[in-house]
């Protein structure tokens, strides 16, 4: 009997977990977009000097530096002090480097929300987006401390004082889905009947 109860409980857990959509954060499903960029490097170095003001007057300090990308260096001399020296420009060098940033996978549609105010202690409103012919849209919602998203209607009526998040994903006619877009708001209509 105990073994049968364990099997039933395990099956119920699988059913519950498969009905929810695991929560992700905005940007988790973004893709890397990269471009090449020319960067000019300025190399400084060679002999450099500067002066330390002492009771004996200005005392020069000299040093030699290998090629560096730093334009200034601090030179120190025991018994005299330290000063900052400007280094000479030795050469310039152009390099091509790849610059990448995370961007939404296309097709990407931004989701928004309009609040209609409070009605019978319920926060009411509507989620909206710009539709494209031939696209299908998946809308999901997470409320309060519930860590998962569930299918949702674009019109909402939510009680209590909780935050809620909607997310929207567009899929084109070829079955290609973009990244989720998110919007978060707060229901705060407890004790308020109508706005």
Protein Blocks (a to p, Z undefined) as FASTA:
>chain_A
ZZmmmmmmmmmmmmmmmmpccdddehklpccdddddddddddeedjdddddddfkbpcdd
dddddddfbfbdcdddehibccddddddfbdcddddddddddddddddddddddebjeeh
iacddddddddehiacdddddehjbfbdcdddfbdcdedjdddddddddddfkopacddd
dddddddfehiabZZ
